[in-house]
Amino acid sequence: MKTQLMTTALTLSLVASAAWAEVPENVIDRLGKDLTPMGAEKAGTAAGVDAWTGKPVDGSDLLKGYDGGALPNPFAADKPLYTITPSNAGDYGAVLTDGQKALLATYPDTYKLNVFQSRRACTYPDFVYKAAKRNAAVGKNTDGGNGISEAIMSSPFPIPSTGLEIVWNHNLRYRGERVARDFNYSAPTANGSYTLTDTRDEIVFPYSDPQNARAEDLNNISIYFVAYTSAPARRAGGVVLVHETLNMAKEGRKAWTYSPGTRRVRRAPNIAYDNPVTNGDGLATSDQYDGYNGAPDRYDWTVVGKQEKLSQQNNYNSVQTPYSELLTPRHPNQDVMRYELRRQWVVEGNLKGGARHIYAKRVLRMDEDSNQISGGEMYDGRGELWRIQEIGQAPDYRPDAQVCWTTGGEFTMDLLAGRYLGLAMKSGRPANFVTGLERLTPDYYTPANVRRLGR
């Protein structure tokens, strides 16, 4: 316990240091020792956070006869340690987020949290670990925090010292070099009726391409992204194309859309910031997708600190649950959600003077093992809690897909509307495709190809 407290104190002392200060060599040397290669604390806690061992999930038996569908649950034998409901929430206030407390109070008859053992199974390939250690020494913010220099492959700041660096760690975390995903969106009505939107996205991460040695090699593009919709009929044929830039001060995000109604490709500068997320029924903003995405320049980001809170982890069961059971009124079915106690980096973004956004404040919670945002709270101009995000994650333990990423979906609960939005849901859909994607080159991500995909 004493070691853990000292580690936390040292980490938080770094947070208080001057912005973008160089990380001392003796601190970098902690990576792979008392810190994981990604910068998380290895030690467990008395409250129930397990220690990180570095052992990946052993899927050798689970994958025998595997057909490419939803990954089998490696922790299927686990039973809940306890369940939090409105009647006992006061006993667990220290581990509940403000958003979870609000949901328990707003939906006392249906919202609960089944809490399981904290299985910290996120691991990455060795070349990602090597890149993370290099990044700790050379990674820098540039142009007022709107760009990244020198870092490559992994989160640029394994030992962060500012809130802005934590946001960049999420945006540039390792997710492989190429991926294609089939998934669904849905925005159930207050009574629980819903329509599924079928979507496929195909993504290339030049930042994670082993051929690139530093951020300056990327021609200022960190992500190529295309998504196209095949159902329902009224949305079928719609396509979104995005070139995400690495230094947003030099050039902002470039985006295009194809509409089957007009059969035209148009520039789409509105796919950013607080414009409504595509196919989201007005229940989330564009920059909420994936927890947070895009330029961080409209907020002043500060570090709240590291906190031990509950979040959706190892949520394999939810992707095996039919939508007819998963998509319940007001919020998704909490019976199939798995929560674990985890350490999280917590950052607060307050809207800058003169900047425009429908959220005056947002709190983002980032899992320390994966650098993925696992939840957050969004506040309106009156300072009232408006929307709450919960994002499940789990390791993909296939030998050719060693990543931790969204599993089970991203959910935004709107307290004012009494509704929620489910994004990136994969119930009944195949696991992510990570091989056989050599066709995904920069030439694929052009407005001309967007027109072909729409047709």
Secondary structure, DSSP 8 states (H G I E B T S, - for coil): -HHHHHHHHHHHHHHTS-TT----HHHHTTBTTTB-TTS-B----TTS-----------TTTTTT--SSS---TTTT---SEEE-TTTGGGGTTTS-HHHHHHHHH-TTT--EEEE---------HHHHHHHHHHHHH-EEEGGGTEEES--SS-S-SS--SHHHHHHHHHT----SEEEEEEEEE---TTS----EEEEEEEE-GGG-TT--SGGGSTTEEEEEEEEEEESTTTTT-EEEEEEES-TTTS--EEEEEETTTTEEEE-TTSSTTSB-TTSTTSSBGGGTTSS-S--TTEEEEEEEEEEEEEEBS-GGGGGS-HHHH--SSS--GGG--EEEEEEEEEEEEE-TT---S-SEEEEEEETTT--EEEEEEE-TTS-EEEEEEEEEEEE-STT--EEEEEEEEEEEETTTTEEEEEEE-TTS---B-SS-TT-SGGGSSHHHHHHHH-
